[in-house]
Amino acid sequence: MKAFVFGLLVGVLLLGGGVYYYFTSGMAPAAAGDPPLPYERRMASRSLDAHIEKANVPPSPLQTNEDNLLAGAKVYKEQCAVCHGLPNQPPPAVADNMYPHATLMFKDKGVTDDPPSVSYWKAANGIRLTGMPSFKGALTDTQLWQAALLVAHANELPDSVKKELTPAPPPPATTLTPAPAPVKTPPSKQK
């Protein structure tokens, strides 16, 4: 029996040491372009879902109305669109270069199948080991809820909100005028 327990202990230590070596020796994928580990996506998704459920975020204290959606569109356009995109626009370059890829909120279903409380939690707290930052100190609770309501209802926005989400026109091109060449004073006139 002692030999069995000793063997089990040695096996657990070797397994733990092997896993430790795998991660600390640079063998584990770490770059955004590296392929994910087996079950990495599933485990991370389940962990995130369980954490949000455990947080027991209450439903939105705000009504889903045009005023809140318009305010949410302004916040989204300023803070979120750089990664998550705008309606009827190509995906931002940064979206595909993140791991995991940033969800495009206005393509396909986006996050319209999530309650606003899930998007609120993600925007307020951020998501570790992704590009999703926490906006808790940068935005007010009202702004976070307005943005969460916007993305939860992205497939049924009023025209005024869609108009707010159109990209700003590019600034007019400026013509650069070359600077005049410096005038050289002939050597005879220099003192």
Secondary structure as the mmCIF struct_conf table of DSSP 4:
data_model
#
loop_
_struct_conf.conf_type_id
_struct_conf.id
_struct_conf.beg_label_comp_id
_struct_conf.beg_label_asym_id
_struct_conf.beg_label_seq_id
_struct_conf.end_label_comp_id
_struct_conf.end_label_asym_id
_struct_conf.end_label_seq_id
HELX_RH_AL_P HELX_RH_AL_P1 LYS A 2 THR A 24
TURN_TY1_P TURN_TY1_P1 SER A 25 GLY A 26
BEND BEND1 ALA A 28 ALA A 28
BEND BEND2 ALA A 31 ALA A 31
TURN_TY1_P TURN_TY1_P2 ALA A 32 GLY A 33
BEND BEND3 ASP A 34 ASP A 34
HELX_LH_PP_P HELX_LH_PP_P1 PRO A 35 LEU A 37
TURN_TY1_P TURN_TY1_P3 PRO A 38 TYR A 39
HELX_RH_AL_P HELX_RH_AL_P2 GLU A 40 ALA A 55
TURN_TY1_P TURN_TY1_P4 ASN A 56 ASN A 56
HELX_LH_PP_P HELX_LH_PP_P2 VAL A 57 SER A 60
BEND BEND4 PRO A 61 LEU A 62
HELX_RH_AL_P HELX_RH_AL_P3 GLU A 66 GLN A 79
TURN_TY1_P TURN_TY1_P5 CYS A 80 CYS A 80
HELX_RH_AL_P HELX_RH_AL_P4 ALA A 81 HIS A 84
TURN_TY1_P TURN_TY1_P6 PRO A 87 ASN A 88
BEND BEND5 GLN A 89 GLN A 89
HELX_LH_PP_P HELX_LH_PP_P3 PRO A 90 PRO A 92
HELX_RH_AL_P HELX_RH_AL_P5 ALA A 93 ASP A 96
TURN_TY1_P TURN_TY1_P7 ASN A 97 ASN A 97
BEND BEND6 MET A 98 PRO A 100
HELX_LH_PP_P HELX_LH_PP_P4 HIS A 101 THR A 103
TURN_TY1_P TURN_TY1_P8 MET A 105 PHE A 106
BEND BEND7 LYS A 107 LYS A 107
TURN_TY1_P TURN_TY1_P9 ASP A 108 ASP A 113
BEND BEND8 ASP A 114 ASP A 114
HELX_RH_AL_P HELX_RH_AL_P6 PRO A 116 ASN A 125
TURN_TY1_P TURN_TY1_P10 ARG A 128 LEU A 129
BEND BEND9 THR A 130 GLY A 131
TURN_TY1_P TURN_TY1_P11 LYS A 136 ALA A 138
BEND BEND10 LEU A 139 LEU A 139
HELX_RH_AL_P HELX_RH_AL_P7 ASP A 141 ALA A 152
TURN_TY1_P TURN_TY1_P12 HIS A 153 HIS A 153
HELX_RH_3T_P HELX_RH_3T_P1 ALA A 154 GLU A 156
HELX_RH_AL_P HELX_RH_AL_P8 ASP A 159 GLU A 164
TURN_TY1_P TURN_TY1_P13 LEU A 165 LEU A 165
BEND BEND11 THR A 166 THR A 166
HELX_LH_PP_P HELX_LH_PP_P5 PRO A 167 PRO A 186
HELX_RH_3T_P HELX_RH_3T_P2 PRO A 187 LYS A 189
#
